[in-house]
């Protein structure tokens, strides 16, 4: 009910749907019920975007890449996505962190394709609070990744989710050289490392 209260309002005894609600329902391919209750699915920050560039490697061993994001509504983090370029071999591990460094969930990516968006689903969905910053991240065991310099200079929003613009809540577009998974904590030129969150809305 909390989310519904934020998405719609009643005036003169008529139910009014906000454009935001209609956007979500359309993007999920769902229809509104006769009672006016939306049946919502999952949403991510990126949709079908394909980054320019090739696989990068700084020859520093493993690396963790991350993205700070917020949702304007509460929901559940179902998993993490990242964009994989050709030649990006090794093991990839999805992780979700709170800003204080607490690891909220972790899952190895399975059945990856040679390239394109890869998704790892957490064993148990993680509750996401509205308007709170989280870090969606993944670890690349061989140090492979792709980046777009200045890609986080401005915020990126899709539905309720926003990838924060660099400096909104500290740096964004984060990395950390590490051979084992660990929270990324350093930024470089507001780079977008093409990490994404999968949130389900209830």
N, C-alpha and C positions, 0 to 999 in steps of 0.2 A: 504493500500500500504506500510505502514511503516514496517509491519511484513514481507511482501513478499520480500521487499528489503533486509531484514536481513537473509532471508532463502535461497535465490537463487541469482545467478549472471549470466551474459551473457558473453560468450567469443566467438570470431569469429562468431558472429551472431547465435550461438547455445544456446538454453536454457539448463542450467545445474541444476539439482536438487541435493541439499545436502542430505547426509544421514539423517540429522535431520528432514528434511521435509518428507522424506519417512517414517521415524519412526512414526511421528505424524499421517500421513494419514493411515498407516497400523493399528495403535492402535485404530483409530476411525472407522475403517471399511469403509472408504470412498475411492473413486477413484479420480484421477486427471482428470480434464476436458480436452477436446481437446485443449483448449486455454492455458493449462498449469497452471491454477489457482487451488490451492488446496482447497478442501471443508473440513474444519476442525471442529471437535466437541469439546468435553471437555476432560480435562486431570487432573489427580491428582498425588500427590507425591507417595502415596502408591497404589498398585494395588490389589492383592489378598492376601497380607501378613496377617498372623494370629499370634498375639503376644502370647508368652507363659505367663502363670500366671493366677491368679484369681482376682476377684474383691477385691480392697483394700479400706480401709476407716480409716482415721486418727482420727475419733471421734472429729472432730473440726467443725462440721456443714457443710455448703456448701463449695464447692471448684471450682475454675476456673482453667482449664488446657489450655496451649497454645503452639504454635509452630511458630517460626520465619521462614519465607520463602521469596524467591525471584523468579521472572520469568524473563527470558532473553528476553522475548517479551511482548509487551503490550497485554492486553486482558480484560476479565471481570470476577470478582469473582461471581460465580453463587450460591455458598453455601459452607457449611462446613460439613465434615464427622468426625466421631469418631468411635473407635472400642468399642463395648459394650460387657462386659462379663456377664455370667449368674449371677443373683442376683443384677445387677446394676439397682436398681429401682429409682424412683423419676423423677423429671422434668429436662430435658436437654435443654439448650438454646445455639444455635450457634451464634458466634459473630466474627466480623472481625475488627481489630484495625490497625491504623497506629502507628508507633513507639512512637509518642509523646502522645499516649493515646487516640486519637480521635476515638470514636466508629463510624465505617463506615456502619455497618449493623448488624442486630440482628434478629433471628428467632427461635422460639421454635420448637424442633423436634416433629414431629407427626407420628403416625402409626409405632412406633418402634417395632422391633422384639425382641425376648428374648435375642438374642446375635448376634454378627456379626457387620459388618459395617453399620452404620446408616447415613443417609444424610438429611440435612435440606436445602431447597432452599430459597434464599432470595427473598423477594417480588419484588425487582428490582435489576438487576445485578449491581455490583460496578466496575467502571473502575480500572484496575490495570496497573500501569506504569512499564515499563521495568526496571530491575536492582534496584528496590526500595524494602526495607524490609517492610514486613507486618507481622501481627500476626494473625494466625488462632486459634480460641479458642472456648471452650464451657464451660458452667457452669453446674455443677452437684449439684442439690439442696440438696441431702442427703449426699453429700461428697464421692460418690462412683467413682472409677476410676481404670485404670490399668496403670502400668508403667514398663519400661524396663530401669534399671540403666545403664548408659554409652551409651544408644542408640543413643545419639546425639554427641558422641565424634568425629564422622566423618560425613561429609555431605551425604545426601541422595538425589539423582537426578533421575527424570523421565521426559524425554522430556525436555521442557523448564523450568520446576519447580525444585527448589532445597530447601530442608530443610537445613538451615545453620548449619554447625558444631558449636558446643559450642565454644564461644570466637571469632567467626568470626565477629559478630556485637553484642557484649555483650553476656550474657548467653543465652542458648537456652534449650528448655525443661522447660517451665515456669509453675508456679502455683501461686495461691493466695487463702488463706482461706477467704471466704466471703459468707454470706448468700444470697446476691443479686449479679447478674452478674457484673463483673468488670474486667478490664484488668489484666491478670497475669503478675507479675513483678519479681518473684523470681525463681532462678534455684536450682536444687538439683542433684549433681553428673551427670550432663548432661543427665538427664533421658528423655526418649521418652514417652510421654503420649498419643501417638497414636491419634493425631488430624491431620486433613488433609484439604486441600483446594480443591475446584472444580473450575477450571478456563476454560472458553470458549475462543477459539482462533478465531480471525476474520482477 
